Amino acid sequence: MARINCAHNMTLLFTILFAWLALVAGLLIAFRDRLLALWHEPAFKAPILTIESDDWGAGPLTQAEALSKLAACLNRHHDVTGRPACMTLALILAIPKPEMAGKVTLADAELFSVLNSIHAGQAQGVFALQLHGMMHFWPEVLWEAVSMQTEVRTWLIKPELTEQLPSHLQSRWTNAANLPSKPHSLEDVQAAVAEEVGLFKALFVGVGAPLSEIYSDAACSLFAHEGSPTNLVVVPPTFVWDSRVEAAWANQGVSVVITPGRRLTCRDADGKPGCQDKTMLNGDRGAGDLIYLVRDDYFEPVFGHRPEQALAALARKTALGRPCLLETHRSNFLTEAGGDPTAALAALDDLYTRALRDFPNLRFATPAELGHAIRTGDANWIEQDPRCRFTIWLQRIASLPRFGKVARLTGLLPLLNLFARSDLRP
Ligand SMILES: [Zn+2]
């Protein structure tokens, strides 16, 4: 009798075990692409904080003073290696002249004070310059909209703050004169990219002292590459672009594209960014072997974002082996764009102070440097130890929507966690 019971129990046990294995195998197979992608995504060793500030450049002259104050704030904070805080500026190179008669670029004398402030911060190593676009829109699209929209006509009387244009018209790399938008011709894209990358290089590449001369860190091999044409970084306006634009960027020497983790290629019938054709993780490659970086956290004091939220994002990204790229805009630091510069600078100061206190091994790095570290697999920055990578991967898969919950309920994650590095466990 006891033997029959025992056999019965064993059968039951094997049935449960088999059912569990089948469930786990099904789960792993269903999510295999995502799990593999998360394994291949490079894992950064240290917490990295990069504040990404968009829309600077051609525009109001008050930017000159705002940028000087920003540079002073950044210079007050240094990471564990002694490097000053570094903010990226995504630059607009030109604005139209009133009434559409040509354009004023950062190379023109009337914008000299703004260019000068940008160069000063670049030379101090506190500004990392990225290309946002010749203009924050496609000029011909805007001219077409002028005839249809009074607000665009009004804007053109003093065309300094592109933030004030209707959102869909701020997308440069799609023709949103009529909605849904249509692609530009390939020839137009290639010509526009060549023109804007050429001007960006002329204004900013090789200008000022390379970071390696003003800051030396023997353990870090990245800085010698700062400013090199092979490390140009682009931030697509409104994050709408397509593969043809990417290929044109790569052709002109751009090597890193900042993304929100997905590529949206059009403006839909409601004017919203749409036509998603791709998702990406840090280090994924685009056309011409461009490297994508993901920026999906925000620090916009003008919208009420507090340093606590930014610090929580930094903690989250660090646990996942990812750099924390925080998006912000010049509008926070310009009164005429609706910002409160004093409050924004105080919030920024507070954020850096607390980040350096809460993360003693915090590093400041630019997307150009991160892209280079990924491309070369630099062991100073990228985790090589398999057990560390496994532990970070476990945290990444635990945060996958749906998968994480089921993997926890089935006991798969707790089981895998037994093999993780205990000091890195969440
Ligand atoms: Zn922008």
Boltz pocket constraint, residues with backbone or C-beta under 6 A from the ligand:
constraints:
  - pocket:
      binder: B
      contacts: [[A, 54], [A, 55], [A, 132], [A, 136], [A, 237], [A, 238]]
      max_distance: 6.0
